[in-house]
Amino acid sequence: MGASAKTIGSQLITLSVYEDVLKNRCFLSKDRITQMDYWVSYIAYFYDINFRESLDIIEE
């Protein structure tokens, strides 16, 4: 992504992305604003955020 984990980790998740993930809805690529949004979208796609462990990683 062109940024360090520390930089991306310091960013917020856009509210619309956060709400869509928690409601098990797909979100549009255009809704991803921050690099953290992109990171969350990759996790949601590959690891299914329905698992508690995935949500714990995101919250961390």
Distance bins in CASP14 RR format, pairs under 12 A and 6 or more apart:
PFRMAT RR
TARGET T0000
AUTHOR 0000-0000-0000
RMODE 2
METHOD distances of the structure
MODEL  1
1 7 0 0 0 0 1 0 0 0 0 0 0
1 8 1 0 0 1 0 0 0 0 0 0 0
1 9 0 0 0 0 0 1 0 0 0 0 0
1 11 0 0 0 0 0 1 0 0 0 0 0
1 32 0 0 0 0 0 1 0 0 0 0 0
1 34 0 0 0 0 0 1 0 0 0 0 0
1 35 1 0 1 0 0 0 0 0 0 0 0
1 36 0 0 0 0 1 0 0 0 0 0 0
1 37 0 0 0 0 0 1 0 0 0 0 0
1 38 1 0 0 1 0 0 0 0 0 0 0
1 39 1 0 0 1 0 0 0 0 0 0 0
1 41 0 0 0 0 0 1 0 0 0 0 0
1 42 0 0 0 0 1 0 0 0 0 0 0
2 8 0 0 0 0 1 0 0 0 0 0 0
2 35 0 0 0 0 1 0 0 0 0 0 0
2 38 0 0 0 0 0 1 0 0 0 0 0
2 39 0 0 0 0 0 1 0 0 0 0 0
3 9 0 0 0 0 1 0 0 0 0 0 0
3 10 0 0 0 0 1 0 0 0 0 0 0
3 11 0 0 0 0 1 0 0 0 0 0 0
3 34 0 0 0 0 0 1 0 0 0 0 0
3 35 1 0 1 0 0 0 0 0 0 0 0
3 36 0 0 0 0 1 0 0 0 0 0 0
3 38 0 0 0 0 0 1 0 0 0 0 0
3 39 0 0 0 0 1 0 0 0 0 0 0
4 10 0 0 0 0 1 0 0 0 0 0 0
4 11 0 0 0 0 0 1 0 0 0 0 0
4 35 0 0 0 0 0 1 0 0 0 0 0
5 11 0 0 0 0 0 1 0 0 0 0 0
5 35 0 0 0 0 0 1 0 0 0 0 0
5 36 0 0 0 0 0 1 0 0 0 0 0
5 39 0 0 0 0 1 0 0 0 0 0 0
5 60 0 0 0 0 0 1 0 0 0 0 0
6 35 0 0 0 0 0 1 0 0 0 0 0
6 36 0 0 0 0 0 1 0 0 0 0 0
7 34 0 0 0 0 0 1 0 0 0 0 0
7 35 1 0 0 1 0 0 0 0 0 0 0
7 36 0 0 0 0 1 0 0 0 0 0 0
7 39 0 0 0 0 0 1 0 0 0 0 0
8 34 0 0 0 0 1 0 0 0 0 0 0
8 35 1 0 1 0 0 0 0 0 0 0 0
8 36 1 0 1 0 0 0 0 0 0 0 0
8 37 0 0 0 0 1 0 0 0 0 0 0
8 38 0 0 0 0 1 0 0 0 0 0 0
8 39 1 0 1 0 0 0 0 0 0 0 0
8 40 0 0 0 0 0 1 0 0 0 0 0
8 42 0 0 0 0 0 1 0 0 0 0 0
9 34 0 0 0 0 1 0 0 0 0 0 0
9 35 0 0 0 0 1 0 0 0 0 0 0
9 36 1 0 0 1 0 0 0 0 0 0 0
9 37 0 0 0 0 0 1 0 0 0 0 0
9 38 0 0 0 0 0 1 0 0 0 0 0
9 39 0 0 0 0 1 0 0 0 0 0 0
9 40 0 0 0 0 0 1 0 0 0 0 0
9 57 0 0 0 0 0 1 0 0 0 0 0
9 58 0 0 0 0 0 1 0 0 0 0 0
9 59 0 0 0 0 0 1 0 0 0 0 0
9 60 0 0 0 0 1 0 0 0 0 0 0
10 34 0 0 0 0 1 0 0 0 0 0 0
10 35 0 0 0 0 1 0 0 0 0 0 0
10 36 0 0 0 0 1 0 0 0 0 0 0
10 39 0 0 0 0 0 1 0 0 0 0 0
11 17 0 0 0 0 0 1 0 0 0 0 0
11 32 0 0 0 0 0 1 0 0 0 0 0
11 33 0 0 0 0 1 0 0 0 0 0 0
11 34 1 0 1 0 0 0 0 0 0 0 0
11 35 1 0 1 0 0 0 0 0 0 0 0
11 36 1 0 1 0 0 0 0 0 0 0 0
11 37 0 0 0 0 1 0 0 0 0 0 0
11 38 0 0 0 0 1 0 0 0 0 0 0
11 39 0 0 0 0 1 0 0 0 0 0 0
11 40 0 0 0 0 0 1 0 0 0 0 0
12 18 0 0 0 0 1 0 0 0 0 0 0
12 33 0 0 0 0 1 0 0 0 0 0 0
12 34 1 0 0 1 0 0 0 0 0 0 0
12 35 0 0 0 0 0 1 0 0 0 0 0
12 36 1 0 0 1 0 0 0 0 0 0 0
12 37 0 0 0 0 1 0 0 0 0 0 0
12 39 0 0 0 0 0 1 0 0 0 0 0
12 40 0 0 0 0 0 1 0 0 0 0 0
13 19 0 0 0 0 1 0 0 0 0 0 0
13 20 0 0 0 0 0 1 0 0 0 0 0
13 21 0 0 0 0 1 0 0 0 0 0 0
13 22 0 0 0 0 0 1 0 0 0 0 0
13 27 0 0 0 0 0 1 0 0 0 0 0
13 31 0 0 0 0 0 1 0 0 0 0 0
13 32 0 0 0 0 1 0 0 0 0 0 0
13 33 0 0 0 0 1 0 0 0 0 0 0
13 34 1 0 0 1 0 0 0 0 0 0 0
13 35 0 0 0 0 0 1 0 0 0 0 0
13 36 1 0 1 0 0 0 0 0 0 0 0
13 37 1 0 0 1 0 0 0 0 0 0 0
13 38 0 0 0 0 0 1 0 0 0 0 0
13 39 0 0 0 0 1 0 0 0 0 0 0
13 40 1 0 1 0 0 0 0 0 0 0 0
13 41 0 0 0 0 1 0 0 0 0 0 0
13 43 0 0 0 0 0 1 0 0 0 0 0
13 44 0 0 0 0 0 1 0 0 0 0 0
13 49 0 0 0 0 0 1 0 0 0 0 0
13 58 1 0 0 1 0 0 0 0 0 0 0
13 59 0 0 0 0 0 1 0 0 0 0 0
14 20 0 0 0 0 1 0 0 0 0 0 0
14 21 0 0 0 0 0 1 0 0 0 0 0
14 27 0 0 0 0 1 0 0 0 0 0 0
14 28 0 0 0 0 0 1 0 0 0 0 0
14 30 0 0 0 0 0 1 0 0 0 0 0
14 31 1 0 0 1 0 0 0 0 0 0 0
14 32 1 0 0 1 0 0 0 0 0 0 0
14 33 1 0 1 0 0 0 0 0 0 0 0
14 34 1 0 0 1 0 0 0 0 0 0 0
14 35 0 0 0 0 0 1 0 0 0 0 0
14 36 0 0 0 0 1 0 0 0 0 0 0
14 37 1 0 1 0 0 0 0 0 0 0 0
14 38 0 0 0 0 0 1 0 0 0 0 0
14 39 0 0 0 0 0 1 0 0 0 0 0
14 40 0 0 0 0 1 0 0 0 0 0 0
14 41 0 0 0 0 0 1 0 0 0 0 0
15 21 0 0 0 0 0 1 0 0 0 0 0
15 22 0 0 0 0 0 1 0 0 0 0 0
15 27 0 0 0 0 0 1 0 0 0 0 0
15 31 0 0 0 0 1 0 0 0 0 0 0
15 33 0 0 0 0 1 0 0 0 0 0 0
15 34 0 0 0 0 0 1 0 0 0 0 0
15 37 0 0 0 0 0 1 0 0 0 0 0
16 22 0 0 0 0 0 1 0 0 0 0 0
16 23 0 0 0 0 0 1 0 0 0 0 0
16 25 0 0 0 0 1 0 0 0 0 0 0
16 26 0 0 0 0 0 1 0 0 0 0 0
16 27 1 0 0 1 0 0 0 0 0 0 0
16 28 0 0 0 0 1 0 0 0 0 0 0
16 30 0 0 0 0 0 1 0 0 0 0 0
16 31 1 0 1 0 0 0 0 0 0 0 0
16 32 0 0 0 0 1 0 0 0 0 0 0
16 33 0 0 0 0 1 0 0 0 0 0 0
16 34 0 0 0 0 0 1 0 0 0 0 0
16 37 0 0 0 0 1 0 0 0 0 0 0
16 40 0 0 0 0 0 1 0 0 0 0 0
16 41 0 0 0 0 0 1 0 0 0 0 0
17 23 0 0 0 0 0 1 0 0 0 0 0
17 25 0 0 0 0 0 1 0 0 0 0 0
17 26 0 0 0 0 0 1 0 0 0 0 0
17 27 1 0 1 0 0 0 0 0 0 0 0
17 28 0 0 0 0 1 0 0 0 0 0 0
17 29 0 0 0 0 0 1 0 0 0 0 0
17 30 0 0 0 0 0 1 0 0 0 0 0
17 31 1 0 1 0 0 0 0 0 0 0 0
17 32 1 0 0 1 0 0 0 0 0 0 0
17 33 1 0 0 1 0 0 0 0 0 0 0
17 34 0 0 0 0 1 0 0 0 0 0 0
17 35 0 0 0 0 0 1 0 0 0 0 0
17 36 0 0 0 0 1 0 0 0 0 0 0
17 37 1 0 1 0 0 0 0 0 0 0 0
17 38 0 0 0 0 1 0 0 0 0 0 0
17 39 0 0 0 0 0 1 0 0 0 0 0
17 40 1 0 0 1 0 0 0 0 0 0 0
17 41 1 0 0 1 0 0 0 0 0 0 0
17 42 0 0 0 0 0 1 0 0 0 0 0
17 43 0 0 0 0 0 1 0 0 0 0 0
17 44 0 0 0 0 1 0 0 0 0 0 0
17 49 0 0 0 0 0 1 0 0 0 0 0
17 58 0 0 0 0 0 1 0 0 0 0 0
18 25 0 0 0 0 0 1 0 0 0 0 0
18 27 0 0 0 0 1 0 0 0 0 0 0
18 31 0 0 0 0 0 1 0 0 0 0 0
18 32 0 0 0 0 0 1 0 0 0 0 0
18 33 0 0 0 0 0 1 0 0 0 0 0
18 34 0 0 0 0 0 1 0 0 0 0 0
18 36 0 0 0 0 1 0 0 0 0 0 0
18 37 0 0 0 0 1 0 0 0 0 0 0
18 40 1 0 0 1 0 0 0 0 0 0 0
18 41 0 0 0 0 0 1 0 0 0 0 0
18 44 0 0 0 0 0 1 0 0 0 0 0
18 49 0 0 0 0 0 1 0 0 0 0 0
18 55 0 0 0 0 0 1 0 0 0 0 0
18 58 0 0 0 0 1 0 0 0 0 0 0
18 59 0 0 0 0 0 1 0 0 0 0 0
19 25 0 0 0 0 1 0 0 0 0 0 0
19 27 0 0 0 0 1 0 0 0 0 0 0
19 31 0 0 0 0 0 1 0 0 0 0 0
19 40 0 0 0 0 0 1 0 0 0 0 0
20 26 1 0 0 1 0 0 0 0 0 0 0
20 27 1 1 0 0 0 0 0 0 0 0 0
20 28 0 0 0 0 1 0 0 0 0 0 0
20 29 0 0 0 0 0 1 0 0 0 0 0
20 31 1 0 0 1 0 0 0 0 0 0 0
20 32 0 0 0 0 0 1 0 0 0 0 0
20 37 0 0 0 0 0 1 0 0 0 0 0
20 40 0 0 0 0 1 0 0 0 0 0 0
20 41 0 0 0 0 1 0 0 0 0 0 0
20 44 0 0 0 0 1 0 0 0 0 0 0
20 49 0 0 0 0 0 1 0 0 0 0 0
21 27 1 0 0 1 0 0 0 0 0 0 0
21 31 0 0 0 0 0 1 0 0 0 0 0
21 32 0 0 0 0 0 1 0 0 0 0 0
21 36 0 0 0 0 0 1 0 0 0 0 0
21 37 0 0 0 0 1 0 0 0 0 0 0
21 39 0 0 0 0 0 1 0 0 0 0 0
21 40 1 0 0 1 0 0 0 0 0 0 0
21 41 0 0 0 0 1 0 0 0 0 0 0
21 42 0 0 0 0 0 1 0 0 0 0 0
21 43 0 0 0 0 1 0 0 0 0 0 0
21 44 1 0 1 0 0 0 0 0 0 0 0
21 45 0 0 0 0 0 1 0 0 0 0 0
21 47 0 0 0 0 0 1 0 0 0 0 0
21 48 0 0 0 0 0 1 0 0 0 0 0
21 49 1 0 1 0 0 0 0 0 0 0 0
21 50 0 0 0 0 0 1 0 0 0 0 0
21 54 0 0 0 0 1 0 0 0 0 0 0
21 55 0 0 0 0 1 0 0 0 0 0 0
21 58 0 0 0 0 1 0 0 0 0 0 0
21 59 0 0 0 0 0 1 0 0 0 0 0
22 40 0 0 0 0 0 1 0 0 0 0 0
22 44 0 0 0 0 0 1 0 0 0 0 0
22 49 1 0 0 1 0 0 0 0 0 0 0
22 50 0 0 0 0 0 1 0 0 0 0 0
22 54 0 0 0 0 0 1 0 0 0 0 0
22 55 0 0 0 0 1 0 0 0 0 0 0
22 58 0 0 0 0 0 1 0 0 0 0 0
22 59 0 0 0 0 0 1 0 0 0 0 0
23 44 0 0 0 0 0 1 0 0 0 0 0
23 49 0 0 0 0 0 1 0 0 0 0 0
23 50 0 0 0 0 0 1 0 0 0 0 0
24 44 0 0 0 0 1 0 0 0 0 0 0
24 48 0 0 0 0 1 0 0 0 0 0 0
24 49 1 0 0 1 0 0 0 0 0 0 0
24 50 1 0 0 1 0 0 0 0 0 0 0
24 55 0 0 0 0 0 1 0 0 0 0 0
25 31 0 0 0 0 0 1 0 0 0 0 0
25 44 0 0 0 0 0 1 0 0 0 0 0
25 49 0 0 0 0 0 1 0 0 0 0 0
26 32 0 0 0 0 0 1 0 0 0 0 0
26 41 0 0 0 0 1 0 0 0 0 0 0
26 44 0 0 0 0 1 0 0 0 0 0 0
26 45 0 0 0 0 1 0 0 0 0 0 0
26 49 0 0 0 0 0 1 0 0 0 0 0
27 33 0 0 0 0 0 1 0 0 0 0 0
27 37 0 0 0 0 1 0 0 0 0 0 0
27 38 0 0 0 0 0 1 0 0 0 0 0
27 40 0 0 0 0 1 0 0 0 0 0 0
27 41 1 0 0 1 0 0 0 0 0 0 0
27 44 0 0 0 0 1 0 0 0 0 0 0
27 45 0 0 0 0 0 1 0 0 0 0 0
27 49 0 0 0 0 0 1 0 0 0 0 0
28 37 0 0 0 0 0 1 0 0 0 0 0
28 41 0 0 0 0 0 1 0 0 0 0 0
29 37 0 0 0 0 1 0 0 0 0 0 0
29 38 0 0 0 0 1 0 0 0 0 0 0
29 41 1 0 0 1 0 0 0 0 0 0 0
29 42 0 0 0 0 0 1 0 0 0 0 0
29 45 0 0 0 0 0 1 0 0 0 0 0
30 37 0 0 0 0 0 1 0 0 0 0 0
30 41 0 0 0 0 0 1 0 0 0 0 0
31 37 1 0 0 1 0 0 0 0 0 0 0
31 38 0 0 0 0 0 1 0 0 0 0 0
31 40 0 0 0 0 0 1 0 0 0 0 0
31 41 0 0 0 0 1 0 0 0 0 0 0
32 38 1 0 1 0 0 0 0 0 0 0 0
32 39 0 0 0 0 1 0 0 0 0 0 0
32 40 0 0 0 0 1 0 0 0 0 0 0
32 41 1 0 1 0 0 0 0 0 0 0 0
32 42 0 0 0 0 0 1 0 0 0 0 0
32 44 0 0 0 0 0 1 0 0 0 0 0
32 45 0 0 0 0 0 1 0 0 0 0 0
33 40 0 0 0 0 0 1 0 0 0 0 0
33 41 0 0 0 0 0 1 0 0 0 0 0
34 40 0 0 0 0 1 0 0 0 0 0 0
34 41 0 0 0 0 0 1 0 0 0 0 0
35 41 0 0 0 0 0 1 0 0 0 0 0
35 42 0 0 0 0 0 1 0 0 0 0 0
36 42 0 0 0 0 0 1 0 0 0 0 0
36 43 0 0 0 0 0 1 0 0 0 0 0
36 58 0 0 0 0 1 0 0 0 0 0 0
37 43 0 0 0 0 0 1 0 0 0 0 0
37 44 0 0 0 0 0 1 0 0 0 0 0
37 58 0 0 0 0 0 1 0 0 0 0 0
38 44 0 0 0 0 0 1 0 0 0 0 0
38 45 0 0 0 0 0 1 0 0 0 0 0
39 45 0 0 0 0 0 1 0 0 0 0 0
39 46 0 0 0 0 0 1 0 0 0 0 0
39 47 0 0 0 0 0 1 0 0 0 0 0
39 57 0 0 0 0 0 1 0 0 0 0 0
39 58 0 0 0 0 1 0 0 0 0 0 0
40 46 0 0 0 0 0 1 0 0 0 0 0
40 47 0 0 0 0 0 1 0 0 0 0 0
40 49 0 0 0 0 1 0 0 0 0 0 0
40 54 0 0 0 0 0 1 0 0 0 0 0
40 55 0 0 0 0 0 1 0 0 0 0 0
40 57 0 0 0 0 0 1 0 0 0 0 0
40 58 1 0 0 1 0 0 0 0 0 0 0
40 59 0 0 0 0 0 1 0 0 0 0 0
41 47 0 0 0 0 0 1 0 0 0 0 0
41 49 0 0 0 0 0 1 0 0 0 0 0
41 58 0 0 0 0 0 1 0 0 0 0 0
42 48 0 0 0 0 0 1 0 0 0 0 0
42 49 0 0 0 0 0 1 0 0 0 0 0
42 54 0 0 0 0 0 1 0 0 0 0 0
42 57 0 0 0 0 0 1 0 0 0 0 0
42 58 0 0 0 0 0 1 0 0 0 0 0
43 49 1 0 0 1 0 0 0 0 0 0 0
43 50 0 0 0 0 0 1 0 0 0 0 0
43 51 0 0 0 0 0 1 0 0 0 0 0
43 53 0 0 0 0 0 1 0 0 0 0 0
43 54 1 0 0 1 0 0 0 0 0 0 0
43 55 0 0 0 0 1 0 0 0 0 0 0
43 56 0 0 0 0 0 1 0 0 0 0 0
43 57 1 0 0 1 0 0 0 0 0 0 0
43 58 1 0 0 1 0 0 0 0 0 0 0
43 59 0 0 0 0 0 1 0 0 0 0 0
43 60 0 0 0 0 0 1 0 0 0 0 0
44 50 0 0 0 0 1 0 0 0 0 0 0
44 51 0 0 0 0 0 1 0 0 0 0 0
44 54 0 0 0 0 1 0 0 0 0 0 0
44 55 0 0 0 0 0 1 0 0 0 0 0
44 57 0 0 0 0 0 1 0 0 0 0 0
44 58 0 0 0 0 1 0 0 0 0 0 0
45 54 0 0 0 0 0 1 0 0 0 0 0
46 54 0 0 0 0 1 0 0 0 0 0 0
46 57 0 0 0 0 0 1 0 0 0 0 0
47 53 0 0 0 0 1 0 0 0 0 0 0
47 54 1 0 1 0 0 0 0 0 0 0 0
47 55 0 0 0 0 1 0 0 0 0 0 0
47 56 0 0 0 0 0 1 0 0 0 0 0
47 57 0 0 0 0 1 0 0 0 0 0 0
47 58 0 0 0 0 1 0 0 0 0 0 0
48 54 1 0 0 1 0 0 0 0 0 0 0
48 55 0 0 0 0 0 1 0 0 0 0 0
49 55 1 0 1 0 0 0 0 0 0 0 0
49 56 0 0 0 0 0 1 0 0 0 0 0
49 57 0 0 0 0 1 0 0 0 0 0 0
49 58 1 0 0 1 0 0 0 0 0 0 0
49 59 0 0 0 0 0 1 0 0 0 0 0
51 57 0 0 0 0 1 0 0 0 0 0 0
51 58 0 0 0 0 0 1 0 0 0 0 0
52 58 0 0 0 0 0 1 0 0 0 0 0
52 59 0 0 0 0 0 1 0 0 0 0 0
53 59 0 0 0 0 0 1 0 0 0 0 0
53 60 0 0 0 0 0 1 0 0 0 0 0
54 60 0 0 0 0 0 1 0 0 0 0 0
END
